[in-house]
Amino acid sequence: MSSGTRRYLALCFPFLGPDRLARAIRMGEERPGFTPDDPFALVEKVKGAIRLAAVNRVALGLGLAPGLSLADARARFPGIGVADLDPRADAAWLERIADGCDRYTPMVALDPPDGLILDISGCAHLFGGEAGLRDDLLVRLKRLGMEVRSALADTPDAAHALARHAAQTLEMLPVEALELDGEETVGLRRAGLKRIGDLEARPSQVIAARFGEAASDRLDRIARGRDIRITARRPEPALFLERRFAEPIGRTEDALAAIGQLVEAAARRMEEAHRGGRRFEAQLFRTDGLVRSLRIETGLPVRDVALVMRLFNERLDALADPIDPGFGFDLVRLSVPRFEALSPLQLPLEGGAVAEGELAQLLDRLSTRLGRNRVRRLGPQDSHIPEQACFAFPAVEAGSMGDWSQPEPEEPPLRPTHLFDPPQPIEVVAGVPDGPPQRFRWRRELHEVTLAEGPERIGALWWKRADNGGVARDYYRVEDRHGRRFWLFRHGLYGREAKPVWYIHGLFA
């Protein structure tokens, strides 16, 4: 194999849904009324009829196949077990299998609806060669109860075709491996071209002219070495470290200690680069092929080992589903997806930087324990519509979100400290139709206005009629006789709208 040749391993799970359900039954997670060893089918409704969408190996041996109506299937075999097709659960299970494949290569791509493709270039020697890597992977998949077809090739499309059609060589692949439209496939067969080998000797121009550009393109990608490289599910991290165990470790505490050792090694690497990490991911690979992940984030770049491990412990304590080591973990990996510059902290006499760092650590701990999107902060947004002038985002996200507008020195704030969303309707009495309010009723209480400033007119976004209802607003800052300050607005102008409506939009401190 030349140094420039890449190698791909394709996996196809012909019984993905049934195998997933069978495993769930064995684990006690599903109780559909039949055993994993019984013939059963997954069904879905198609044009008003219930049809078999997938069958297990036993049902297939009885002559039942996808596409058959449930009535016909029961007529042939009355005792067949039936469960609803669950595409989301199947897709999630395929993702979990892909997570487990990360132990072999970071370049893992989904091949929906029931396959994976691994770019194993430069990785196979770690497992004793391509055969050793594939055998190790197939053993783990068998432990999960998954039936799988696999194939190795120089391009992902070739590996995909070989695995899907269980062919030994590219020449023996049927023309259906080109995955063309039905009419084009029928045209190939009518022309006597039944296998990929029948097409290889013919020039691409001839194939394209007679059967379409798609046929020529697919042939190039499968049989003529055109490599359209896969896009991995996850970008390659800036740093990743791992530790393998000759004997699997069965306690979560031991796995956490191994994570701590990897964090220390990562901290030394980051210190040499004068960098820090804002996101850390620990993966615990079980011997049966499954993997559990622990992810943490920080608001500022860090390389403090104690801080990172405290967050990992927080994350572990917050898990609703405790980590099950199964038969043990044989690989622990730590990834730092991205580095950021980590400059020394300036420590002013008043301790401002220290307070900022402590606040960031508090936000990190709360976000780790409660969830990334549960702890949020507000940032300014460029909009003159008041309720759209800010937005909420996770508190651990980094970067400046812009500066808040500040009032002139010695001037009162232009915007209230508390904003109602949506604004609350009020009853107003004004001296003149377009004048400021003299009194208003809000929440059954009457307020006499002693001071009023305005109006500040905010027009509608004419290119978005939904915003502001397409009507201008006149805002007033008012103070009642008890010294309480309110932000009111009239929605609409007299003479233009039938009846302008008043609202209270905020409260000043």
Buried (B, 14 or more C-beta within 10 A) or exposed (E): EEEEEBBBBBBBBBBBBBBBBBBBBEEEEBEBEBEBEBBBBBBBEEEEEBBBBBBBBBBBEEEBEBEBBBEEBBEEEEEBBBBEBBEEBBBEBBEBBBBBBBBBBBBBBBBEEBBBBBBBBEBBEBBEEBEEBBBBBBEBBEBBBBBBBBBBBBBBBBBBBBBBBEBEEBEEBBBBBBBBEEEBBEBBEEEEBEBBBBBBEEEBEEBBEBBBEBBBBBBBBBBBEBBEEBEBBBEEBBBBBBBEBEEBBEEBEBBBEBBBBBBBBBBEBBEEBEBBBBBBBBBBBBBBBBBBEBBBBBBBBBBEBEBBBBBBBBBBEEEEEEBEBBEBBBBBBBBBBEBBEBEEEEEEEEEEEEEEBEEBBEBBBBBBBEEBEEBBEEBEEEEEBBBBBBEEEBBBBEEEBEEEEEEEEEEEEEBBEEBBEEBEEBEBEBEEEEEBBBBBEBEEEEBEBEEBEBBEEBEBBEEEEEBBEEBBBBBBBBBBEEEEBBBBBBBBBEEEBEEBBBBBBBBBE
